[in-house]
Amino acid sequence: MNLLTIAPKEDGLVHLTCANGALLEVPVYEQHARGTNYLAIIDIDPTMPAGLARIWAKKGRGPCLYITDQITQYDALEFAADYTTSVSTKKRLRWYGVVVDKRPDELVLQPCNTGVDAVLLAKRLREKRDEQNIKVRVGA
């Protein structure tokens, strides 16, 4: 198992480096040959595995881990880093968060304990943003 992880900074947020629409860092990543990784935009769906619907992010090549064109501010994300041992035992690691800021050179995420927590936080942040936009339009 050759797992890479990124810890939150002092502000409690995880800052991931991006370049030209590609994510160059992720919170968890399994580098071993028997490792598998994915990034997905998630939403609650009780009919899907773990109760989460997933829209898979496209994988990049080389140091470009994932393509970020589908990801927007206040999306709930799931990062997966799985390792299968030589005797076929699976070790699964999941990391959940919400995109609080998306810049050309950086993706800023608020970590969450579970996928459901991430989805609920994302919905609250979108509602708050939408309420502020309505107030600005009415007051203009």
Backbone torsions as a table, in degrees:
resi	resn	phi	psi	omega
1	MET	NA	127.0	-176.9
2	ASN	-130.2	75.9	-170.0
3	LEU	-94.1	131.3	172.7
4	LEU	-102.7	137.8	176.2
5	THR	-136.2	152.6	175.8
6	ILE	-122.0	127.9	-179.0
7	ALA	-90.6	155.5	175.2
8	PRO	-63.3	152.4	176.4
9	LYS	-82.1	-174.5	-177.3
10	GLU	-59.1	-30.3	-178.8
11	ASP	-78.8	0.4	179.5
12	GLY	83.9	-1.1	-178.5
13	LEU	-103.9	155.6	176.5
14	VAL	-102.4	123.9	-178.9
15	HIS	-105.6	117.8	-178.5
16	LEU	-111.7	135.4	-178.2
17	THR	-77.3	135.2	176.1
18	CYS	-125.9	157.6	173.4
19	ALA	-156.2	129.5	176.8
20	ASN	51.0	40.4	177.6
21	GLY	78.6	14.0	179.7
22	ALA	-120.5	139.5	176.6
23	LEU	-85.3	122.0	-177.1
24	LEU	-99.1	-14.0	177.8
25	GLU	-135.1	151.7	174.8
26	VAL	-139.4	157.5	-178.5
27	PRO	-65.0	-33.5	177.4
28	VAL	-140.7	140.6	179.7
29	TYR	-156.3	129.4	179.0
30	GLU	-98.0	116.4	-176.0
31	GLN	-91.2	-12.3	-176.2
32	HIS	-64.1	153.2	-180.0
33	ALA	-59.9	-29.9	177.8
34	ARG	-91.3	9.5	179.8
35	GLY	-87.5	149.5	173.2
36	THR	-131.3	146.0	-176.8
37	ASN	-137.0	150.9	169.7
38	TYR	-154.6	162.7	173.9
39	LEU	-129.4	133.4	-179.9
40	ALA	-140.5	144.9	168.3
41	ILE	-84.0	129.8	-172.1
42	ILE	-117.6	157.1	172.2
43	ASP	-149.2	160.1	-179.5
44	ILE	-75.4	130.2	176.0
45	ASP	-152.3	105.9	-174.4
46	PRO	-65.2	-10.9	-179.5
47	THR	-92.2	-5.3	-175.4
48	MET	-103.1	162.8	178.2
49	PRO	-56.5	133.9	-177.8
50	ALA	61.8	14.3	177.7
51	GLY	72.2	19.4	-177.5
52	LEU	-126.6	129.8	170.4
53	ALA	-83.5	144.9	-176.2
54	ARG	-130.1	136.6	168.9
55	ILE	-111.9	114.0	-172.6
56	TRP	-75.9	134.1	173.4
57	ALA	-77.7	144.7	177.5
58	LYS	-70.2	140.4	178.0
59	LYS	-83.1	145.0	174.7
60	GLY	-94.7	-170.7	178.6
61	ARG	-123.5	153.3	179.8
62	GLY	61.3	-132.4	-178.5
63	PRO	-75.3	-9.2	178.0
64	CYS	-86.0	100.5	-171.4
65	LEU	-74.8	-46.7	-178.5
66	TYR	-142.4	153.0	176.0
67	ILE	-89.9	132.6	-172.4
68	THR	-100.7	8.6	-174.6
69	ASP	-62.4	-27.7	179.6
70	GLN	-83.4	-17.5	-173.2
71	ILE	-85.3	131.9	178.9
72	THR	-126.9	168.7	178.1
73	GLN	-60.5	139.0	179.7
74	TYR	71.6	22.9	168.7
75	ASP	-81.8	142.2	171.9
76	ALA	-88.6	131.0	-175.8
77	LEU	-120.7	149.5	172.4
78	GLU	-124.1	123.5	173.2
79	PHE	-105.8	134.0	179.5
80	ALA	-123.1	138.3	174.7
81	ALA	-135.2	104.9	-176.8
82	ASP	-112.5	146.3	178.4
83	TYR	-131.3	132.2	176.4
84	THR	-108.8	122.0	-178.3
85	THR	-72.8	173.4	-179.9
86	SER	-66.2	-17.4	176.9
87	VAL	-105.9	23.1	174.0
88	SER	67.4	21.9	173.1
89	THR	-82.2	129.7	-179.4
90	LYS	-96.0	133.2	174.6
91	LYS	-115.5	112.6	-175.4
92	ARG	-105.6	136.7	175.5
93	LEU	-129.6	128.7	178.8
94	ARG	-121.5	144.0	176.1
95	TRP	-132.3	130.2	-176.9
96	TYR	-118.6	145.3	177.7
97	GLY	-165.9	172.6	179.5
98	VAL	-122.3	135.5	177.4
99	VAL	-73.7	111.5	178.2
100	VAL	-97.4	-18.3	176.1
101	ASP	-156.0	135.8	176.6
102	LYS	-125.2	117.3	178.5
103	ARG	-120.5	163.3	179.6
104	PRO	-58.7	-30.1	-176.6
105	ASP	-109.1	2.0	-174.5
106	GLU	-159.6	142.2	171.2
107	LEU	-114.8	124.3	-177.9
108	VAL	-108.8	125.2	-174.2
109	LEU	-121.3	141.2	171.1
110	GLN	-94.1	114.5	-179.7
111	PRO	-64.7	147.9	176.8
112	CYS	-133.4	154.7	-178.0
113	ASN	-74.8	-36.4	-177.1
114	THR	-136.1	167.8	176.4
115	GLY	-64.6	-39.2	178.8
116	VAL	-63.7	-43.2	177.1
117	ASP	-58.5	-41.9	-179.6
118	ALA	-64.2	-44.5	-179.5
119	VAL	-64.1	-44.2	-179.3
120	LEU	-65.7	-40.5	176.7
121	LEU	-63.9	-42.8	179.0
122	ALA	-60.5	-42.9	179.2
123	LYS	-64.1	-41.7	178.0
124	ARG	-63.0	-42.2	179.8
125	LEU	-66.4	-38.8	177.2
126	ARG	-65.9	-41.6	178.5
127	GLU	-62.4	-42.6	179.1
128	LYS	-62.7	-44.3	177.8
129	ARG	-61.5	-43.6	-179.0
130	ASP	-65.7	-38.5	176.7
131	GLU	-62.6	-42.0	178.8
132	GLN	-65.4	-38.7	178.6
133	ASN	-65.2	-37.5	179.3
134	ILE	-66.3	-43.9	179.8
135	LYS	-61.9	-38.7	179.7
136	VAL	-65.9	-44.0	-179.5
137	ARG	-65.7	-40.4	180.0
138	VAL	-67.8	-39.9	-177.6
139	GLY	-76.8	-14.4	-175.7
140	ALA	-74.1	NA	NA
